[in-house]
């Protein structure tokens, strides 16, 4: 059975929108709609509920979901085996990552890794946290750069604690404070960043028992969040890595108490990973260390990024333990 339609269905469900899903898949919205209609015709029953609240699975679709994931994973494994048998497979590393990681970490990591491993290709897929962990589970990527989540079975290699910051309008009355109490989000109009970031943010609110007024009509990309906050449409939370290199007219203050995204590499089994993948992870640890603190990196240490928002990152966020790559 051909899997592309099923993969598109999973993307539509995870994004909750045909518009966002079509953009990510490189399709028109009408093309994606036609694909889903054809899939439902093939199965003989509805798979998706499409209404004003978004896109979600029907009860029948929910029952099929585990088998769909297994089929996609098996298809990816079969393609690998066929390529290996025909001798057409070039050694490659399939990587999934957030857009901020693709922008600020992976260019340097891939560049320096290729100096030592010129015959190995690095294929990169950008996605939300849900997509990144799904691709890892299905076996369509070898490793994922993401924030640590409790669900799923995978090995974890910590890289860096990415401080979370309150994003405020430029004229917000902070009364000279250099920290923003998480409790102050209570009752405020809150702009939630794009799908996936909410998992890290909602954990911060839950830990402090805070309930902001989350605007239900927003789940947009980081640049749009910054523009909306700048125009006084609400407040938000983003991370230092997301803000790096930007010069938007907003105030960014560390949270009180401090909170972080625990960033690292997720992999199904570090012990069973091929040597080239373990070496890629080792490069990643050294280079991320160089980008955010002193470290020796082959090819020269990369300079620390400028602190554009003039704050001292909180030191209270400790990284979870993880096995070092060897």
Secondary structure, 3 states (H helix, E strand, C coil): CCCHHHHHHHHHHHHCCHHHHHHHHCCCHHHHHHHHHHHHHHHCCCCEEEECCEEEECHHHHHHHHHHHHHHHHHHHHHHHHHHHHCCCCCEEEEEECHHHHHHCHHHHHHHHHHHCCCCEEEEEECCHHHHHHHHHHCCCCEEEEECCCCCCCEEEEEEEEEEEEEEECCCCCCCCCEEEHHHHCCCEECCECCCHHHHHHHHHHHHCCCCEECCCCCECHHHHHHHHHCCCCEEEEEHHHHCCCCCCEEEEEEECCCEEEEEEEECCCCCCCHHHHHHHHHHHHHHHHHHCCCCCCCCCCCCCCCCCCCCCCCCCCCCCCCCCC
